[in-house]
């Protein structure tokens, strides 16, 4: 088995694991029992929701690249997909830090 096939399947598993972890931490237990949320929690929830869907889409893309690697060379596509994911992750982290710098959280007065 070529290393590129292994990398694409491993990256697909990583994308699905990232989306599962974000879902459990930021989406599944969203808000208090009375459904009130802070401004920061709402912004992080929306950002996490978008990034979960992006991670799932990237996981499907890496799976398709792994299956495509049996027939054609995928080196450029794999590198571009990795750079795209790292770029999107950096933007998400920067947005989260920006949100935390000015939005009210639920920590109290």
GUMI-206328 format. One record per residue: residue in three letters; x, y, z of N, C-alpha, C, CB in turn. Coordinates in steps of 0.2 Angstrom, whole numbers. Each point is the difference from the previous one (the first is absolute). Glycine has a CB too. Layout:
# GUMI-206328
<site aa="ALA" n_x="X" n_y="Y" n_z="Z" ca_x="X" ca_y="Y" ca_z="Z" c_x="X" c_y="Y" c_z="Z" cb_x="X" cb_y="Y" cb_z="Z"/>
...
# end
This chain:
# GUMI-206328
<site aa="UNK" n_x="4" n_y="-6" n_z="0" ca_x="-4" ca_y="6" ca_z="0" c_x="4" c_y="6" c_z="0" cb_x="-9" cb_y="-6" cb_z="6"/>
<site aa="UNK" n_x="8" n_y="11" n_z="-10" ca_x="4" ca_y="6" ca_z="-1" c_x="-1" c_y="4" c_z="6" cb_x="-1" cb_y="0" cb_z="-12"/>
<site aa="UNK" n_x="6" n_y="4" n_z="14" ca_x="-1" ca_y="5" ca_z="6" c_x="-5" c_y="5" c_z="-1" cb_x="12" cb_y="-2" cb_z="2"/>
<site aa="UNK" n_x="-13" n_y="4" n_z="-8" ca_x="-5" ca_y="5" ca_z="-2" c_x="-7" c_y="-2" c_z="2" cb_x="7" cb_y="5" cb_z="-9"/>
<site aa="UNK" n_x="-8" n_y="-12" n_z="7" ca_x="-7" ca_y="-2" ca_z="2" c_x="-1" c_y="-1" c_z="8" cb_x="0" cb_y="-7" cb_z="-11"/>
<site aa="UNK" n_x="5" n_y="5" n_z="14" ca_x="0" ca_y="0" ca_z="7" c_x="-1" c_y="7" c_z="3" cb_x="7" cb_y="-10" cb_z="0"/>
<site aa="UNK" n_x="-4" n_y="15" n_z="-2" ca_x="0" ca_y="7" ca_z="2" c_x="-7" c_y="2" c_z="-1" cb_x="12" cb_y="2" cb_z="-2"/>
<site aa="UNK" n_x="-15" n_y="-3" n_z="-4" ca_x="-7" ca_y="3" ca_z="-1" c_x="-5" c_y="-4" c_z="4" cb_x="3" cb_y="3" cb_z="-12"/>
<site aa="UNK" n_x="-3" n_y="-9" n_z="13" ca_x="-4" ca_y="-3" ca_z="5" c_x="1" c_y="2" c_z="7" cb_x="-1" cb_y="-10" cb_z="-8"/>
<site aa="UNK" n_x="7" n_y="11" n_z="10" ca_x="1" ca_y="2" ca_z="7" c_x="-2" c_y="7" c_z="1" cb_x="10" cb_y="-8" cb_z="0"/>
<site aa="UNK" n_x="-9" n_y="12" n_z="-5" ca_x="-3" ca_y="7" ca_z="1" c_x="-8" c_y="0" c_z="0" cb_x="11" cb_y="4" cb_z="-6"/>
<site aa="UNK" n_x="-14" n_y="-8" n_z="2" ca_x="-7" ca_y="-1" ca_z="0" c_x="-2" c_y="-2" c_z="7" cb_x="-1" cb_y="-3" cb_z="-12"/>
<site aa="UNK" n_x="4" n_y="-2" n_z="15" ca_x="-2" ca_y="-2" ca_z="7" c_x="1" c_y="6" c_z="5" cb_x="3" cb_y="-12" cb_z="-3"/>
<site aa="UNK" n_x="3" n_y="16" n_z="2" ca_x="1" ca_y="6" ca_z="4" c_x="-5" c_y="5" c_z="-1" cb_x="12" cb_y="-2" cb_z="-1"/>
<site aa="UNK" n_x="-15" n_y="3" n_z="-5" ca_x="-5" ca_y="5" ca_z="-1" c_x="-6" c_y="-2" c_z="4" cb_x="5" cb_y="3" cb_z="-11"/>
<site aa="UNK" n_x="-7" n_y="-9" n_z="10" ca_x="-6" ca_y="-3" ca_z="4" c_x="1" c_y="1" c_z="7" cb_x="-3" cb_y="-8" cb_z="-10"/>
<site aa="UNK" n_x="9" n_y="6" n_z="13" ca_x="1" ca_y="1" ca_z="7" c_x="-1" c_y="7" c_z="2" cb_x="8" cb_y="-10" cb_z="0"/>
<site aa="UNK" n_x="-5" n_y="15" n_z="-4" ca_x="0" ca_y="7" ca_z="2" c_x="-8" c_y="2" c_z="0" cb_x="12" cb_y="2" cb_z="-5"/>
<site aa="UNK" n_x="-15" n_y="-4" n_z="0" ca_x="-7" ca_y="2" ca_z="0" c_x="-4" c_y="-3" c_z="6" cb_x="0" cb_y="1" cb_z="-12"/>
<site aa="UNK" n_x="1" n_y="-7" n_z="14" ca_x="-3" ca_y="-3" ca_z="6" c_x="2" c_y="3" c_z="6" cb_x="0" cb_y="-11" cb_z="-6"/>
<site aa="UNK" n_x="6" n_y="13" n_z="7" ca_x="2" ca_y="3" ca_z="6" c_x="-3" c_y="7" c_z="1" cb_x="11" cb_y="-6" cb_z="-1"/>
<site aa="UNK" n_x="-11" n_y="10" n_z="-5" ca_x="-3" ca_y="7" ca_z="0" c_x="-8" c_y="-1" c_z="2" cb_x="9" cb_y="4" cb_z="-8"/>
<site aa="UNK" n_x="-12" n_y="-9" n_z="5" ca_x="-7" ca_y="-1" ca_z="1" c_x="-2" c_y="-1" c_z="7" cb_x="-1" cb_y="-5" cb_z="-12"/>
<site aa="UNK" n_x="5" n_y="1" n_z="15" ca_x="-1" ca_y="-2" ca_z="7" c_x="2" c_y="6" c_z="5" cb_x="3" cb_y="-12" cb_z="-3"/>
<site aa="UNK" n_x="2" n_y="16" n_z="1" ca_x="2" ca_y="5" ca_z="5" c_x="-4" c_y="7" c_z="-1" cb_x="11" cb_y="-5" cb_z="0"/>
<site aa="UNK" n_x="-13" n_y="6" n_z="-6" ca_x="-3" ca_y="7" ca_z="-2" c_x="-7" c_y="0" c_z="-2" cb_x="11" cb_y="4" cb_z="-3"/>
<site aa="UNK" n_x="-14" n_y="-10" n_z="1" ca_x="-6" ca_y="0" ca_z="-3" c_x="-5" c_y="-4" c_z="4" cb_x="5" cb_y="2" cb_z="-12"/>
<site aa="UNK" n_x="-3" n_y="-8" n_z="14" ca_x="-5" ca_y="-4" ca_z="4" c_x="-2" c_y="3" c_z="6" cb_x="6" cb_y="-10" cb_z="-5"/>
<site aa="UNK" n_x="-2" n_y="13" n_z="9" ca_x="-2" ca_y="3" ca_z="6" c_x="0" c_y="7" c_z="0" cb_x="5" cb_y="-10" cb_z="6"/>
<site aa="UNK" n_x="-9" n_y="13" n_z="-11" ca_x="0" ca_y="7" ca_z="-1" c_x="-6" c_y="3" c_z="5" cb_x="4" cb_y="-2" cb_z="-12"/>
<site aa="UNK" n_x="-2" n_y="7" n_z="15" ca_x="-4" ca_y="4" ca_z="4" c_x="-2" c_y="-3" c_z="7" cb_x="-5" cb_y="4" cb_z="-10"/>
<site aa="UNK" n_x="2" n_y="0" n_z="14" ca_x="-3" ca_y="-2" ca_z="7" c_x="-6" c_y="-4" c_z="-1" cb_x="6" cb_y="10" cb_z="6"/>
<site aa="UNK" n_x="-9" n_y="-12" n_z="-1" ca_x="-6" ca_y="-3" ca_z="0" c_x="-6" c_y="4" c_z="-2" cb_x="4" cb_y="-8" cb_z="9"/>
<site aa="UNK" n_x="-3" n_y="14" n_z="-7" ca_x="-6" ca_y="5" ca_z="-2" c_x="1" c_y="3" c_z="-7" cb_x="-1" cb_y="3" cb_z="13"/>
<site aa="UNK" n_x="6" n_y="-5" n_z="-16" ca_x="1" ca_y="2" ca_z="-7" c_x="3" c_y="6" c_z="-1" cb_x="-9" cb_y="-7" cb_z="-3"/>
<site aa="UNK" n_x="12" n_y="10" n_z="8" ca_x="3" ca_y="7" ca_z="0" c_x="8" c_y="-1" c_z="-1" cb_x="-9" cb_y="5" cb_z="7"/>
<site aa="UNK" n_x="11" n_y="-2" n_z="-12" ca_x="7" ca_y="0" ca_z="-2" c_x="3" c_y="7" c_z="0" cb_x="-2" cb_y="-11" cb_z="-6"/>
<site aa="UNK" n_x="9" n_y="11" n_z="7" ca_x="3" ca_y="6" ca_z="0" c_x="2" c_y="2" c_z="-8" cb_x="5" cb_y="-2" cb_z="12"/>
<site aa="UNK" n_x="-3" n_y="8" n_z="-13" ca_x="2" ca_y="2" ca_z="-6" c_x="6" c_y="-4" c_z="-3" cb_x="-5" cb_y="11" cb_z="3"/>
<site aa="UNK" n_x="10" n_y="-12" n_z="1" ca_x="5" ca_y="-4" ca_z="-2" c_x="-1" c_y="-7" c_z="-1" cb_x="7" cb_y="7" cb_z="6"/>
<site aa="UNK" n_x="-12" n_y="-10" n_z="-2" ca_x="-2" ca_y="-7" ca_z="-1" c_x="-3" c_y="-1" c_z="-7" cb_x="-1" cb_y="-2" cb_z="12"/>
<site aa="UNK" n_x="-4" n_y="7" n_z="-14" ca_x="-3" ca_y="-1" ca_z="-6" c_x="5" c_y="1" c_z="-6" cb_x="-11" cb_y="5" cb_z="6"/>
<site aa="UNK" n_x="15" n_y="-1" n_z="-5" ca_x="5" ca_y="1" ca_z="-6" c_x="5" c_y="-6" c_z="-1" cb_x="0" cb_y="12" cb_z="2"/>
<site aa="UNK" n_x="2" n_y="-15" n_z="4" ca_x="4" ca_y="-6" ca_z="0" c_x="-4" c_y="-6" c_z="-3" cb_x="7" cb_y="4" cb_z="10"/>
<site aa="UNK" n_x="-13" n_y="-4" n_z="-8" ca_x="-5" ca_y="-5" ca_z="-3" c_x="0" c_y="0" c_z="-7" cb_x="-7" cb_y="0" cb_z="11"/>
<site aa="UNK" n_x="6" n_y="6" n_z="-14" ca_x="-1" ca_y="1" ca_z="-7" c_x="6" c_y="-2" c_z="-4" cb_x="-8" cb_y="9" cb_z="2"/>
<site aa="UNK" n_x="14" n_y="-7" n_z="1" ca_x="6" ca_y="-1" ca_z="-3" c_x="2" c_y="-7" c_z="0" cb_x="4" cb_y="11" cb_z="4"/>
<site aa="UNK" n_x="-5" n_y="-15" n_z="2" ca_x="1" ca_y="-7" ca_z="1" c_x="-5" c_y="-4" c_z="-5" cb_x="4" cb_y="2" cb_z="12"/>
<site aa="UNK" n_x="-10" n_y="0" n_z="-13" ca_x="-4" ca_y="-3" ca_z="-5" c_x="2" c_y="0" c_z="-7" cb_x="-9" cb_y="3" cb_z="8"/>
<site aa="UNK" n_x="12" n_y="3" n_z="-10" ca_x="2" ca_y="1" ca_z="-6" c_x="7" c_y="-4" c_z="-1" cb_x="-5" cb_y="11" cb_z="-1"/>
<site aa="UNK" n_x="9" n_y="-11" n_z="6" ca_x="6" ca_y="-4" ca_z="-1" c_x="-1" c_y="-8" c_z="0" cb_x="6" cb_y="10" cb_z="6"/>
<site aa="UNK" n_x="-11" n_y="-12" n_z="-2" ca_x="-2" ca_y="-7" ca_z="0" c_x="-2" c_y="-2" c_z="-7" cb_x="-4" cb_y="0" cb_z="12"/>
<site aa="UNK" n_x="0" n_y="4" n_z="-15" ca_x="-2" ca_y="-2" ca_z="-7" c_x="5" c_y="0" c_z="-5" cb_x="-11" cb_y="5" cb_z="3"/>
<site aa="UNK" n_x="16" n_y="0" n_z="-2" ca_x="6" ca_y="1" ca_z="-4" c_x="4" c_y="-7" c_z="1" cb_x="0" cb_y="13" cb_z="0"/>
<site aa="UNK" n_x="1" n_y="-15" n_z="6" ca_x="4" ca_y="-6" ca_z="1" c_x="-3" c_y="-6" c_z="-2" cb_x="4" cb_y="6" cb_z="10"/>
<site aa="UNK" n_x="-10" n_y="-7" n_z="-10" ca_x="-3" ca_y="-5" ca_z="-3" c_x="1" c_y="0" c_z="-8" cb_x="-9" cb_y="0" cb_z="9"/>
<site aa="UNK" n_x="8" n_y="6" n_z="-12" ca_x="1" ca_y="0" ca_z="-7" c_x="7" c_y="-2" c_z="-2" cb_x="-9" cb_y="9" cb_z="-1"/>
<site aa="UNK" n_x="14" n_y="-6" n_z="5" ca_x="7" ca_y="-2" ca_z="-1" c_x="1" c_y="-7" c_z="1" cb_x="3" cb_y="11" cb_z="3"/>
<site aa="UNK" n_x="-6" n_y="-14" n_z="2" ca_x="1" ca_y="-7" ca_z="1" c_x="-3" c_y="-4" c_z="-6" cb_x="-1" cb_y="1" cb_z="12"/>
<site aa="UNK" n_x="-5" n_y="1" n_z="-15" ca_x="-2" ca_y="-4" ca_z="-6" c_x="5" c_y="1" c_z="-6" cb_x="-12" cb_y="2" cb_z="4"/>
<site aa="UNK" n_x="14" n_y="4" n_z="-4" ca_x="5" ca_y="2" ca_z="-6" c_x="6" c_y="-4" c_z="1" cb_x="-4" cb_y="11" cb_z="-1"/>
<site aa="UNK" n_x="7" n_y="-12" n_z="7" ca_x="6" ca_y="-4" ca_z="1" c_x="-2" c_y="-8" c_z="-1" cb_x="5" cb_y="8" cb_z="8"/>
<site aa="UNK" n_x="-11" n_y="-10" n_z="-7" ca_x="-2" ca_y="-7" ca_z="-1" c_x="0" c_y="-1" c_z="-8" cb_x="-6" cb_y="-1" cb_z="11"/>
<site aa="UNK" n_x="3" n_y="6" n_z="-14" ca_x="0" ca_y="-1" ca_z="-8" c_x="7" c_y="1" c_z="-3" cb_x="-12" cb_y="5" cb_z="0"/>
<site aa="UNK" n_x="16" n_y="-1" n_z="3" ca_x="7" ca_y="0" ca_z="-2" c_x="4" c_y="-7" c_z="1" cb_x="0" cb_y="13" cb_z="2"/>
<site aa="UNK" n_x="-2" n_y="-16" n_z="3" ca_x="3" ca_y="-6" ca_z="2" c_x="-2" c_y="-6" c_z="-5" cb_x="0" cb_y="3" cb_z="12"/>
<site aa="UNK" n_x="-7" n_y="-2" n_z="-14" ca_x="-2" ca_y="-5" ca_z="-5" c_x="2" c_y="1" c_z="-7" cb_x="-10" cb_y="-1" cb_z="7"/>
<site aa="UNK" n_x="11" n_y="8" n_z="-8" ca_x="3" ca_y="2" ca_z="-7" c_x="7" c_y="-2" c_z="-1" cb_x="-8" cb_y="9" cb_z="0"/>
<site aa="UNK" n_x="12" n_y="-9" n_z="6" ca_x="7" ca_y="-2" ca_z="0" c_x="2" c_y="-7" c_z="-3" cb_x="1" cb_y="8" cb_z="9"/>
<site aa="UNK" n_x="-6" n_y="-12" n_z="-10" ca_x="1" ca_y="-6" ca_z="-3" c_x="1" c_y="0" c_z="-7" cb_x="-7" cb_y="-5" cb_z="9"/>
<site aa="UNK" n_x="4" n_y="11" n_z="-12" ca_x="1" ca_y="0" ca_z="-7" c_x="4" c_y="6" c_z="-3" cb_x="-11" cb_y="-4" cb_z="0"/>
<site aa="UNK" n_x="12" n_y="10" n_z="4" ca_x="3" ca_y="5" ca_z="-2" c_x="5" c_y="3" c_z="5" cb_x="-9" cb_y="3" cb_z="-8"/>
<site aa="UNK" n_x="13" n_y="1" n_z="6" ca_x="5" ca_y="4" ca_z="5" c_x="-4" c_y="5" c_z="4" cb_x="10" cb_y="-2" cb_z="-7"/>
<site aa="UNK" n_x="-10" n_y="2" n_z="14" ca_x="-4" ca_y="5" ca_z="3" c_x="5" c_y="5" c_z="5" cb_x="-10" cb_y="-8" cb_z="0"/>
<site aa="UNK" n_x="16" n_y="8" n_z="-2" ca_x="5" ca_y="4" ca_z="4" c_x="-2" c_y="7" c_z="1" cb_x="9" cb_y="-8" cb_z="-3"/>
<site aa="UNK" n_x="-11" n_y="12" n_z="-3" ca_x="-2" ca_y="7" ca_z="0" c_x="-6" c_y="1" c_z="4" cb_x="6" cb_y="2" cb_z="-11"/>
<site aa="UNK" n_x="-11" n_y="-6" n_z="9" ca_x="-7" ca_y="1" ca_z="3" c_x="0" c_y="-1" c_z="8" cb_x="-5" cb_y="-4" cb_z="-11"/>
<site aa="UNK" n_x="10" n_y="-1" n_z="13" ca_x="0" ca_y="-1" ca_z="7" c_x="4" c_y="5" c_z="4" cb_x="0" cb_y="-12" cb_z="-3"/>
<site aa="UNK" n_x="5" n_y="15" n_z="0" ca_x="3" ca_y="6" ca_z="3" c_x="-4" c_y="6" c_z="0" cb_x="11" cb_y="-5" cb_z="-4"/>
<site aa="UNK" n_x="-15" n_y="6" n_z="-2" ca_x="-5" ca_y="6" ca_z="0" c_x="-5" c_y="-1" c_z="5" cb_x="2" cb_y="2" cb_z="-12"/>
<site aa="UNK" n_x="-5" n_y="-8" n_z="13" ca_x="-5" ca_y="-1" ca_z="5" c_x="3" c_y="1" c_z="7" cb_x="-6" cb_y="-8" cb_z="-8"/>
<site aa="UNK" n_x="12" n_y="6" n_z="10" ca_x="3" ca_y="1" ca_z="6" c_x="1" c_y="7" c_z="2" cb_x="5" cb_y="-11" cb_z="-1"/>
<site aa="UNK" n_x="-3" n_y="15" n_z="-4" ca_x="1" ca_y="7" ca_z="0" c_x="-6" c_y="4" c_z="2" cb_x="10" cb_y="-1" cb_z="-8"/>
<site aa="UNK" n_x="-16" n_y="-1" n_z="4" ca_x="-6" ca_y="3" ca_z="1" c_x="-3" c_y="-1" c_z="7" cb_x="-2" cb_y="-2" cb_z="-12"/>
<site aa="UNK" n_x="3" n_y="-4" n_z="14" ca_x="-3" ca_y="-2" ca_z="7" c_x="4" c_y="4" c_z="5" cb_x="-3" cb_y="-11" cb_z="-3"/>
<site aa="UNK" n_x="10" n_y="12" n_z="3" ca_x="4" ca_y="3" ca_z="4" c_x="-2" c_y="8" c_z="0" cb_x="9" cb_y="-9" cb_z="-1"/>
<site aa="UNK" n_x="-10" n_y="11" n_z="-5" ca_x="-2" ca_y="7" ca_z="-1" c_x="-7" c_y="2" c_z="4" cb_x="6" cb_y="0" cb_z="-11"/>
<site aa="UNK" n_x="-11" n_y="-5" n_z="10" ca_x="-6" ca_y="1" ca_z="3" c_x="0" c_y="-1" c_z="7" cb_x="-5" cb_y="-4" cb_z="-10"/>
<site aa="UNK" n_x="9" n_y="0" n_z="13" ca_x="1" ca_y="-1" ca_z="7" c_x="3" c_y="6" c_z="3" cb_x="2" cb_y="-12" cb_z="-1"/>
<site aa="UNK" n_x="3" n_y="15" n_z="-2" ca_x="3" ca_y="6" ca_z="2" c_x="-5" c_y="6" c_z="0" cb_x="11" cb_y="-4" cb_z="-4"/>
<site aa="UNK" n_x="-15" n_y="4" n_z="-1" ca_x="-5" ca_y="6" ca_z="0" c_x="-5" c_y="-1" c_z="6" cb_x="1" cb_y="1" cb_z="-13"/>
<site aa="UNK" n_x="-3" n_y="-8" n_z="14" ca_x="-5" ca_y="-1" ca_z="5" c_x="3" c_y="2" c_z="7" cb_x="-5" cb_y="-9" cb_z="-7"/>
<site aa="UNK" n_x="11" n_y="7" n_z="8" ca_x="4" ca_y="2" ca_z="7" c_x="0" c_y="7" c_z="0" cb_x="7" cb_y="-11" cb_z="0"/>
<site aa="UNK" n_x="-5" n_y="15" n_z="-5" ca_x="1" ca_y="7" ca_z="0" c_x="-7" c_y="3" c_z="2" cb_x="10" cb_y="0" cb_z="-8"/>
<site aa="UNK" n_x="-16" n_y="-2" n_z="5" ca_x="-6" ca_y="2" ca_z="1" c_x="-2" c_y="-1" c_z="7" cb_x="-3" cb_y="-2" cb_z="-12"/>
<site aa="UNK" n_x="4" n_y="-4" n_z="15" ca_x="-2" ca_y="-2" ca_z="7" c_x="4" c_y="5" c_z="5" cb_x="-2" cb_y="-12" cb_z="-4"/>
<site aa="UNK" n_x="9" n_y="13" n_z="2" ca_x="3" ca_y="5" ca_z="5" c_x="-3" c_y="7" c_z="-1" cb_x="11" cb_y="-7" cb_z="-1"/>
<site aa="UNK" n_x="-13" n_y="9" n_z="-5" ca_x="-3" ca_y="7" ca_z="-1" c_x="-6" c_y="0" c_z="4" cb_x="5" cb_y="1" cb_z="-11"/>
<site aa="UNK" n_x="-9" n_y="-6" n_z="11" ca_x="-7" ca_y="0" ca_z="3" c_x="2" c_y="0" c_z="8" cb_x="-6" cb_y="-7" cb_z="-9"/>
<site aa="UNK" n_x="11" n_y="4" n_z="11" ca_x="1" ca_y="0" ca_z="7" c_x="3" c_y="6" c_z="3" cb_x="2" cb_y="-12" cb_z="-1"/>
<site aa="UNK" n_x="0" n_y="16" n_z="-4" ca_x="3" ca_y="7" ca_z="2" c_x="-5" c_y="5" c_z="2" cb_x="10" cb_y="-3" cb_z="-7"/>
<site aa="UNK" n_x="-16" n_y="3" n_z="4" ca_x="-5" ca_y="5" ca_z="1" c_x="-7" c_y="-2" c_z="2" cb_x="7" cb_y="6" cb_z="-8"/>
<site aa="UNK" n_x="-8" n_y="-13" n_z="7" ca_x="-7" ca_y="-2" ca_z="2" c_x="-1" c_y="-2" c_z="7" cb_x="-1" cb_y="-4" cb_z="-11"/>
<site aa="UNK" n_x="-5" n_y="5" n_z="14" ca_x="-1" ca_y="-2" ca_z="7" c_x="-1" c_y="-7" c_z="0" cb_x="-6" cb_y="11" cb_z="2"/>
<site aa="UNK" n_x="9" n_y="-14" n_z="3" ca_x="0" ca_y="-7" ca_z="1" c_x="-5" c_y="-1" c_z="6" cb_x="11" cb_y="-3" cb_z="-5"/>
<site aa="UNK" n_x="-12" n_y="-4" n_z="7" ca_x="-4" ca_y="-1" ca_z="6" c_x="3" c_y="-1" c_z="6" cb_x="-7" cb_y="-6" cb_z="-8"/>
<site aa="UNK" n_x="13" n_y="9" n_z="9" ca_x="4" ca_y="-1" ca_z="6" c_x="-2" c_y="4" c_z="6" cb_x="9" cb_y="-3" cb_z="-7"/>
<site aa="UNK" n_x="-14" n_y="8" n_z="6" ca_x="-2" ca_y="4" ca_z="5" c_x="3" c_y="7" c_z="1" cb_x="-3" cb_y="-10" cb_z="6"/>
<site aa="UNK" n_x="2" n_y="14" n_z="-1" ca_x="2" ca_y="6" ca_z="0" c_x="7" c_y="1" c_z="3" cb_x="-11" cb_y="3" cb_z="2"/>
# end
